[in-house]
Amino acid sequence: MQRSKTSPPNAAAATSPNEEWLRLDVQLCFALYSSSLAMTKFYKPLLDPLGLTYPQYLAMLVLWEQDGISVSALGQKLSLDSGTLTPLLKRLEAAELITRERAADDERRVHIHLSKTGRALKKKAAGIPEQVACASACSIEELSSLTRRLHELRTQIQAASLPLSPTV
């Protein structure tokens, strides 16, 4: 695992390099957080006609790829714990988009299946990624590269055993 050896941007303007690293506009975490908020806000009017929240949409994306997935596998894919996932699934079930079924061989395992309505919703959602791509003003290649790099970043951060600190 490599630690950053670069100086923060505008290091000369700050009283010390360590203080420069504490500026909000150089924080990766804030760039990711504020981008996530902007993305979620952008999705809201796209998802309202489908009757989905953003987390529900993410769950439906997984189910449209892999109908019949277990609740635990869905939680892993979405990085959600059961305390967050269970109410989300209950709402999708109440909206008659999914059904939950216990496995015959092990009642502890629950599998999620799309209903006919849930499968049909995929067609209504088909245009959403294109609208997001257009709003980003990025090429498909840029979006693919950014997505790939963010997946790599997530993996690296999850694998880190100690918090990284900048070395200046």
C-alpha positions in Angstrom: 0.0 0.0 0.0 1.5 3.3 -1.0 1.1 6.5 0.9 0.8 9.8 -0.8 4.1 11.6 -1.2 2.9 14.6 -3.0 2.3 18.0 -1.6 -1.2 19.3 -1.5 -2.3 21.9 -4.1 -1.4 25.5 -3.3 1.0 24.3 -0.5 2.9 27.6 -0.8 -0.2 29.6 0.1 -0.8 27.9 3.4 1.1 28.5 6.6 2.2 24.9 6.6 1.7 21.9 4.3 -0.2 20.1 7.0 -2.7 22.9 7.2 -3.2 22.9 3.4 -4.2 19.3 3.6 -7.0 20.3 5.9 -8.6 22.6 3.4 -12.1 21.4 2.3 -11.5 21.8 -1.4 -8.5 19.4 -1.4 -10.4 16.6 0.4 -11.1 13.6 -1.7 -13.8 12.5 0.8 -15.7 15.8 0.3 -15.4 15.6 -3.5 -16.9 12.1 -3.3 -19.5 13.0 -0.8 -20.7 16.2 -2.6 -20.7 14.3 -5.9 -22.8 11.6 -4.4 -25.3 14.1 -3.0 -25.5 15.8 -6.5 -26.0 12.4 -8.1 -28.7 11.3 -5.8 -30.5 14.7 -6.2 -30.3 14.3 -10.0 -31.8 10.8 -9.9 -34.8 11.8 -7.8 -37.0 13.3 -10.6 -36.0 10.4 -12.8 -37.0 7.8 -10.3 -40.2 9.4 -8.9 -42.3 8.3 -11.9 -41.1 4.8 -11.3 -42.0 5.0 -7.6 -38.5 4.2 -6.5 -36.0 5.8 -4.2 -32.3 5.8 -5.2 -31.4 2.8 -2.9 -34.4 0.9 -4.2 -33.3 1.6 -7.8 -29.9 0.2 -7.0 -31.5 -2.9 -5.6 -33.6 -3.3 -8.7 -30.5 -2.9 -10.9 -29.0 -5.9 -9.2 -32.2 -7.9 -9.5 -32.6 -7.0 -13.2 -29.1 -8.5 -13.6 -29.6 -11.5 -11.3 -33.2 -12.4 -10.4 -33.4 -14.8 -7.5 -30.3 -13.5 -5.7 -30.1 -14.1 -1.9 -30.7 -11.3 0.5 -27.1 -11.6 1.8 -25.6 -11.5 -1.7 -27.7 -8.4 -2.5 -26.5 -6.8 0.7 -22.9 -7.5 -0.3 -23.3 -6.1 -3.8 -24.9 -2.9 -2.4 -22.6 -2.7 0.6 -25.7 -2.5 2.8 -26.3 -4.3 6.2 -29.4 -6.2 6.9 -30.8 -3.3 9.1 -30.9 -1.1 6.0 -31.7 -3.7 3.4 -34.7 -5.4 5.2 -36.9 -2.3 5.3 -35.9 -1.4 1.7 -37.0 -4.9 0.5 -40.2 -4.8 2.5 -41.1 -1.6 0.7 -40.3 -3.1 -2.7 -42.4 -6.1 -1.7 -45.3 -3.9 -0.6 -45.1 -2.2 -4.0 -45.4 -5.6 -5.5 -42.1 -5.4 -7.4 -40.5 -8.4 -5.7 -41.2 -11.4 -3.6 -39.0 -12.9 -0.9 -38.9 -16.7 -0.5 -37.1 -18.8 2.1 -34.8 -21.5 0.6 -36.3 -25.0 1.0 -33.1 -26.5 2.1 -32.1 -23.7 4.6 -34.8 -21.4 6.0 -32.2 -18.9 7.1 -31.5 -18.1 3.4 -34.0 -15.8 1.7 -34.0 -15.3 -2.1 -35.5 -12.3 -3.8 -37.5 -12.7 -7.1 -38.8 -10.0 -9.3 -42.5 -9.9 -9.8 -44.1 -9.4 -13.2 -44.4 -5.7 -12.3 -40.8 -5.6 -11.2 -39.6 -7.1 -14.5 -41.7 -4.7 -16.5 -40.3 -1.7 -14.6 -36.9 -2.4 -16.2 -38.2 -1.1 -19.5 -39.4 2.1 -17.9 -36.0 2.6 -16.3 -34.0 1.9 -19.5 -33.5 5.5 -20.4 -32.1 6.6 -17.0 -28.4 5.8 -17.6 -28.4 7.8 -20.8 -29.9 10.8 -19.1 -27.2 10.6 -16.4 -24.5 10.2 -19.0 -25.8 13.3 -20.9 -25.9 15.3 -17.6 -22.3 14.4 -16.8 -21.1 16.0 -20.1 -18.6 13.1 -20.3 -17.9 10.7 -23.1 -18.8 7.0 -22.6 -15.0 6.3 -22.4 -14.6 9.0 -19.7 -17.5 7.6 -17.7 -16.2 4.1 -18.0 -12.8 5.1 -16.9 -14.1 7.1 -14.0 -16.4 4.3 -12.9 -13.5 1.8 -13.1 -11.2 4.1 -11.1 -13.8 4.6 -8.4 -14.3 0.9 -8.1 -10.5 0.5 -7.7 -10.4 3.3 -5.1 -13.2 1.7 -3.1 -11.3 -1.7 -3.2 -8.1 0.0 -2.1 -9.7 1.9 0.7 -11.5 -1.2 1.9 -8.3 -3.2 1.9 -6.3 -0.6 3.8 -5.6 -1.8 7.3 -4.5 1.6 8.6 -5.8 5.0 7.6 -3.5 6.6 5.1 -1.9 9.9 6.0 -0.3 12.3 3.6 3.5 12.4 3.7 4.9 15.9 2.9 
